[in-house]
Amino acid sequence: MVVKAFIRSVIALICTCLVVLPAPSAIGKDRLQAPSFGNLGDSQLTDEFPGLASLLVGGHVIPGLHRNFVPQGVDRLDDGEMVLSGYFCERFTPRFQNLFRRCVKKRSAIYLMNAEDGSAKRLALLKMPDGRPMRLHAGGIAELHGKLWIPDNFVVFRFSLEQLRHADDSVISMAPHNQEPIGVDASGDFITAHQSTLWIGNFQRSRRGNPLPGHYLAPEWDTRGWTAAYQIDPETLRPVNQSTYSVAFGGTHYEVHRPDAALHHRNLVQGMAFLDDRRVVISTSYGPRRSALAQHKLPFSPLAGQLVGPAVPLPDGSEMVVQALNLPTREAVVSMPPGSEGVTWDQQHLAVAFEGGALPYRNRWRLLEDRVLFILPPFDPRGGSG
């Protein structure tokens, strides 16, 4: 037993030395490069994912994977650009036979990319308002009113798109413009923008873990995912609705703005995009299993005014009718490679980011996809299948 304990200690020490990686600040501009770690060619896509292959129109390898970037969110911009959010992993949990299982030290980042040729134009390493490195998951990104919005636990930060576009250097640091984060009623695992509204949602892996706020649970369906909508004032760049209440989660109380609308949905949602006021696409994934892209059509536009249906009590004592993305609303579903993350819509194609080429996964998953893929919607919102 003593010998085994000694061997385990030596292995742990070796693993620790192996998984402490250089900080992004110590790495040069080669972080803008995009070497591939594996993507599915036409024949393999056709064999493994025929539905996806029939909708695919192109894709680009995600930059920075060779420097331990883990992509999360994606959004298309005007002028043929797009942004990717995520984090560089600076240190991993040492585990024998599974050295790179979990990132324990992150550095949040945004890539600005050319959507036409896939080249990375600029990289922003993010800072907190006080100047400390931002070490958040950066699970999603959305452009609205000329700003870039990134959520985290019950808050959202906004960054300058102009600074990202016009900085002198190709690798820069950026801090959020809002010195105080804006409280939102969602754990902030993904975000999307539609019209003048931000939709911020939660991933929710299972029933285990911290009890969810009661209004996250759909009254008529066994869904535990929740996405809250906030109309953003273009002048103040804050929620139009200034009413607030407190949300309890994990033993902490968060002061958040009351949402203007919300959706219930399934677990494991990594990204969301609105095709129009009623059609919603969600990206779902978890681990090495196959991902999915599901398209839903809601009975009513969530922001259309008085909705019909069961009301959900909110923490401030008011009620809100919340529609659910579930089997009755689903129009189509497409199976995809493991690791689908954020999804966005540019009125022609959906763009879906995959994390299969990131270091924690590329040595362990059978089917690797390290690109942002551009695909037709699974069900054409103008009528007919995609």
N, C-alpha and C positions, 0 to 999 in steps of 0.2 A: 504493500500500500504506500509506503514511504517513497519507494522508487517510482511508482506511478505518479504520485503527487509531484515529485521532482521533475519528471518528464513533462507533466502538464505545465508546470511553471516555466520550464525552458521553452516549450512550444508557445506559450502565451507571450513570453518576452520576444521571441523571434517574430511572432505575428504582429506585435505592437510596432516593432521596427519596420516591418514591411508595409504596414497600412498607414503610417504617418506620412502624409504626402505633402509636397511643397505647396504653400499657399498660392492662390492665383496671382497675388501681387508679385511673386517671385518668378512668374512665368512670363515670357515675352508675348509679342503680338501674334505668335503662332496659334493663339486661342481663336483667331478668326478663321483658321483652316477647318476643313471638314472632311477628314479621312473617314472612309466607310468602315464600319465594324460588322456589316452584314445587312443586306436588304434582300427582299424576296424578288427574284427575277420574274419575268412574265410567265414562264412555264410553271414555276413553283406556286405563284399566286393563283394561276388557273387551276392547278391541282388541289391546293389547300383551301383557297378562298375564291371560288368561282364567282360568287356574287360581287365581291369587291373588285375582282379583275375586270368584270364587265362595266364597272362604273369609273375605273381609274383613268385619269387623264394626265398624270404626271406626278413629280415629287422631287424633293431635294434632300440630300444628306444634311443632318443637323450639325452645325459647327460645334467645336469645343469638346466633343465626346472623348477625344484623346487626352484632354486635360481635365477629365472627370466632371464634365458638365452633365447634369441630369435635367432634361427638358420637362416642362410642365404645361405652361399655357401658350396659346398662340392667338394672334389676331392679325387680320389683313388690314392694311392701311391704303389710303389713296396713293397715287403715283407709283403703283407697282411695287410697294414695299410691304413687309410684314415684320412683326415683332414676336420674339420668343421669350418667355420668362422661365426661370428655373433656378438652379443653384449649382455651384461648384462644390464638390465634396472634398474637404481638406483633410478629413480623417475618418476612417471606418472602424467599426467595432471589430477587434481581433477575435476571430473564431477559427479553430482548427478545422480544416477541410472545407471551410466556407468563409474565407478571409474577408470578403467584401460584402457581407450580407446587409449591413445597415450603416448609413452615414451618421456620424455623431458630431460632425462639425461642418456646417454649411456656410456658404457665402452667396447671398442672393444676387441675381444678375439678370440683365435684359440684353438680348441680341437684336440689332436692327439688320434685316436681311433684304436683299433684292429678291423679290418673289419670282422674277422671270428666270434668272440664272442660278439662284440659290446662294450667291456669294454673301458673306457676312460683311456688312459695311461698317459696323461699329459695335462695340461691347461696352456696356455700362455695369460696373460693379457697384452695388447699391449700399447706401449708408443709412443709418437711423438719423432722425432729426438732430441728435446730439453729436453726430459725427462718428459714432461707433460703427463697425461693419454690420450690415444687416444680415442676420443669420436665419431668415425665415424660409419657409418652404417655397414661397412664390408660386403657389399652385395654379394661378391663372393670371391673365392680363387682358385688359380691354381698353380700347381707345374711345374716349368720349369728350366732346368739347375741347379737342386739341390737347388733352392730357392722357397719360397712361395710368391706369388704375390697377393696383395689385392688392388683393385681400390677404388677411391672416385671421387669427382667432378673434372674431367679433369686431374687427376693425378693417378699414380700407385706407390705403395710402395712394396719393396721386403724385406723378412725376411729370416732368416737362418733356413733351415730345420734341419740341423745338431744340432743346439742349441736346437730346440724343441725336437729332438729325444734323445739327450744324456745329458740333464741337470740333475743335481743331485736331484733336488726337483720335486715333482709332480705338483706343482703350481708355475709358474715362471712369470717374467716380460720380455718382449722382445721389443726392439726398432728396427725400420727398418735399414737396412744396408746402403741404399742410404740416405745421409744426406739431399739432395735436392730431392723432389719428381719429378718423370719423367712425363712431360706433355704429355697427350694423348687426342686425339680428340673424347671423349665420356664422358658422365656424370658418368660412372663407377658404374652402378647398378649391373653388373655381369661380370664375366671373365671366360675364358676357355683357355686351351693351346692345340695346335695341331701341331705336328712336332716341329719346333723351333719358333713357332709364338704364340703370345698372341692375343686373340680376346676379346675386351672390349666393352660392349654395354650399352644401356640405356633402362630403363623401360617404360617411357613415358605413363602416365596414360590417357591423353586426349588432346584435342586441347586447353583446357584452360591453364592458367598459362603463364609463360614466353615464348615469341616467340622462336621457335627452330631455330638453324642455318639452313640456306636455303638448304645446302647439305644433311640434315637429311631427307628431304622429297623426296620420290621416284617420278621421273618424270612421270611415266606411271601408278602408282598404288597409292591408297589412304592409304599408309603406312607411319608411322611417326617414327617408331623405327629405330635405327642406331647402327651398331656394327663395330668398326674399328680394323684392324689387324696390328700388329707390329712384324716383325721379330726381334728377340733379339740375339745380339751377345753373344756367350757363354763366351767370354773372358772379355769384358767390362760390360756385363749385362745391356746394354742399347740398344735402337733401332738402328738397322743397318743404317736406313735412318736418317741422322742427320738434314734434312731440317725441318724447323719449320714455323709455321704461327700463327696468332692470331684468336681465336674463341670468339665471343661475345655471352654471355648468362646471362640473369638476370641482366643486367646492368654492368657486369664484363667482362673484356677481359682476356682470358687465353692463354698463350703461350704454344703451343702444337707441338709435332712432326707430320709431315705429315704421314698418314698411308700408308702401302704398298697395302692394299686392304680394302674393306668394304662390308657390306651387309645392305640392307634395309629389314625391317620386321614389323610385326604388333606391336601394343601397348601391354603393360602388360607382357613383357617377363621378367622372373625372373632368367632364367638360360639357358645355351647353351652348347652343346657338339657335337663334330665332330666324326662321326663313321668312316669316311674316308675322302678323299679330296673333295668329292662332297656331301656326305650325312650329314645333320645337324639335330639335335634334339633340340627343344626349349621347355622349361617349362614355362607355362603362368598361372598366378593366380592374383586374386584381391579380398580381403575380403572373406565373407562366401560363395561366389558362387563356383561352381565346378571348379577345375583346369583342365588343359589339357596338354598332352604331344604330340607334333606334330613332325613328321619326314618329312623332305624335301629332295629332290634331285635336286641339282643345275645343270644347263646346262653345266657349265664349272667349273673347279677348280678355286677358286678366285685368287690363286697365280700362275696360269699357264702361265702368260705372257699377251700378247695382247688379250683382251676379246672383244666380239662383243656385241653391245647394246648401249642404250642411255648413253651419258656421263654426269656426274654431275660436275658442276663447284665447285672447292674448294676455300677456302678463299685466297690462294696465287695466284690465277689466272689460275692454272693448271686445268686439267679435269681428271676424273676417271670414268671408267665404273663400275657400282655398280649393282650387281644382287640382286633380291628381293626374299625373302622367302614369297610366297603367295600361293593362291589356285592352280594355274597351277603347282607349284613345289611340292605340298604336296602329299606324298605317303600314310600316315596313320595318324590318330589322336586317342588318347585314353583319355577318361574322367577319372579324378582322384579326390580324396578328396580335399577340400579347402586347400589353404596354401602351394602349391608346391613352392619350391624355387630353389636352384641350382641343376644342373644335371651333371653327369660325366659318362664316358664310359671307361671300362677297357679291351676292346676287347672281352668281353663275356657278361657282364651285364651292364645295366644302373643303377646308384644309384641316387635316387631323395630324397632330404631332404624336410621335411614338418614342418611347424611351428604351427600346430594346438594345440600342447600341451603348447605353450608359454602363459604366464599369460594374455597378452592382448586379447587372443582369446578363451581360453579353457572354459570360463564361458559364452560365447556368441554364439559360433558356434554349429550347430546341429551335423555335422559330423566331428569328431576329428581324426586326424592322427598325432601321435607324434614320428614317426619313420623316419629313412632313409630306404627307400624301395629299394630292388634290383629286377630289372625286366628285362625281355628280351626286345630287341628293338621291337617296334610295327611292323616293317617291316624288316625282316632279310636282312642285306646288302649283304649277300652271295647268296641271291636268295630265293624267297618264303616269306610267311608271318612269323612273329615272333612267 
